[in-house]
Amino acid sequence: MDIKEVEAAIEGILFAAGEPVGVERICMALEVDRATVDAVCQKLADDYSYERRGIRLIRLDSCYQLCSAPEFATYIRKAFESRKPARLSQPALEVLSIIAYNQPTTKAYVDQIRGVDSTYTVGLLTERELIEECGRLAVPGRPILYRTTQNFLRSFGLSSLEELPDLPSASAEDEQITLDMQMQVEELQKKEAAQAEETADASPDGEITDEELSAAAQVLAAQEAEESSSPEESRPQGENPSPEESAP
């Protein structure tokens, strides 16, 4: 395939997908290397922007997607007024910000920072596919870990999490909360490790093993043999017996 065919093929794939498509998937479909795909996608993105087309090609981590140009958002919104999405509330933005800057993190961590229960808000953000579950924390209770999604990057016009704006300097109270959480997690992990070691070291049902019985029997036999074969006390060297001792 020449470059023009690759451009057209990638454009068709992204248009048909309607969602982010991984670079590796495009490489496999077109049987070209990643450097070629990245170069062609960058060229398409530049062409769309330079020609003021109504679409844009954006990169989301290791994926590409076609979307509408932001400068035509007003007209697009008028055409699809009934599909206008609801805005995020202030609590939702707070929870989303905490997860975005501290991911992966747990709901308990979010609750401690906000000071209120965030169960409903976390569920809402999950339904809107702005956050997702990504495993469980290795502490007792195994709480769920959350992270942001590609839909989050697309909704906020980001290519990757590295483009998130820097946070303002944290207050002393925020730093103390973070330190307290870290100490609690480390303490729980130490307790769990200690319990696992005790369980592994303990003999099953408190029974004495055959190896322990054999070793004890060998030690006892050696002690008895030593006692039975020990000679009478020898005299100190150079000491002569007394007359009473030498008399018949």
Secondary structure, DSSP 8 states (H G I E B T S, - for coil): --HHHHHHHHHHHHHHH-S-EEHHHHHHHHT--HHHHHHHHHHHHHHHHHTT-SEEEEEETTEEEEEE-GGGHHHHHHHTGGG------HHHHHHHHHHHHH-SEEHHHHHHHHSS--HHHHHHHHHTTSEEEEEE-SSTT--EEEEE-HHHHHHTT-SSGGGS-------HHHHHHHHHHHHHHHHHHHHHHHHHHHHHHS-GGG---HHHHHHHHHHHHHHHHHHHT-------TT----HHHH--
